[in-house]
Amino acid sequence: MNKAIRWRIISLQAMLVVILAASAGFLFFEGSFVSDMVKTELVSQQIYFPGTDQIKPGGALDPAEFPAEIRDQAGKQVTDGNQARIYANDFIGKHLQGVAGGKTYSQVSSAAGALNAQIASTPKTDPNYAALQAQLATLNGQKATLFNGETLRSMLLNSYGWWTIGVYTTYAGIGLLLAAFGVLGALVFELFIAGRKPETVKVAQKIAA
């Protein structure tokens, strides 16, 4: 390989090292920014898992109903995406299933709307009027609970999604940084070869052969 070609290779390697290192730095920054943003938002919400005293039959973290994954978080504050996922799915999701027999907010809301229309067309003197009113009050209570629960669960899962993006962005930065070190190693080797005298290189090649 003549000197001109070797120096072109060295120049390309140097450019590649700079590009890879800069890209890795950008990904590290973005990953850290997203993770910190998620943590700041979660901390401000002041959401805590039930305490360890609730890990008992009939407690808020009854071992018969809740998996070990959430029991391990007992008493802790939700500060990262993984904890947000656990709280959203294993705690809020579990409780929401028992609010209206597994029905969602939209289903309960539709039922409440239909019942409200039925009540509007029912005379107050009707013997079933009071029962219908009580049923509507129950549905409205379930609707409010499901709305609040699903809203919080959605917010937590959204935080988990962004946190996951931040984590994998950081992993990508690590991968690019390792690639930059690999190219840097090749660059150092090329500089070492380029700096040697031709006679020395020929002797080394003969010995290697």
C-alpha positions, 0 to 999 in steps of 0.5 A, a space after each residue: 500500500 502506497 503512502 497516499 492511499 494509507 493517508 487517505 485511509 487514516 483521514 477517513 478513519 479519523 473522520 469516522 472516529 469524530 462522527 461516531 464519538 459525536 453521535 455517541 455523545 448526542 445519544 448519551 445526552 438525549 438518553 439522560 435528558 429523557 430519563 431525567 425528564 421522566 424522573 422529575 415528572 414522576 417525583 413531582 406526582 408523589 406516587 408511592 406503593 403501599 407499605 410493607 405492612 400491606 403485604 398480608 391477606 386482605 392487604 393492599 398488596 395481598 400476596 394471593 392477588 399481587 405478584 412479587 414484582 410489585 411486592 418488592 416495591 412496597 413503600 417505595 416512591 415511583 421515580 422511574 419508568 419501570 416502577 411506573 409500569 409496575 404501578 400502572 399494570 400491577 396495582 392500578 390495573 388490578 384495582 380497575 378490573 374490580 371496579 365494574 366487573 372488568 368493564 372499561 370507562 367507555 363501557 360504563 359511560 355508555 351504560 350510564 348514558 343509556 340509563 340516564 335516558 331511560 330515567 328521563 323517560 320514566 315517570 317519577 311515580 314509577 315504582 322502579 324510579 328510585 331503583 333506577 336512580 340508585 343504579 345510575 348513582 352507582 354507575 356514575 361513581 364507577 365512571 368517575 373511579 375508572 376515569 381517574 384510574 385510567 387517566 393516571 394509568 395512561 400517564 404512568 404508561 406514557 412515562 414508561 414509554 419515554 423512559 424506555 426510549 431514554 434507556 435504549 438511546 443510552 444503549 445505542 450511545 454505548 454501542 456507537 462509543 465502542 465502535 468509535 474505540 474500535 475505529 480509533 484502534 485501527 487508526 492508531 495501528 495505521 499511524 504506527 505503520 505509516 510512521 515506520 521506515 519502509 525497510 523496517 516494514 519489509 523486515 517485519 513482513 518477512 518475519 511474519 511470512 
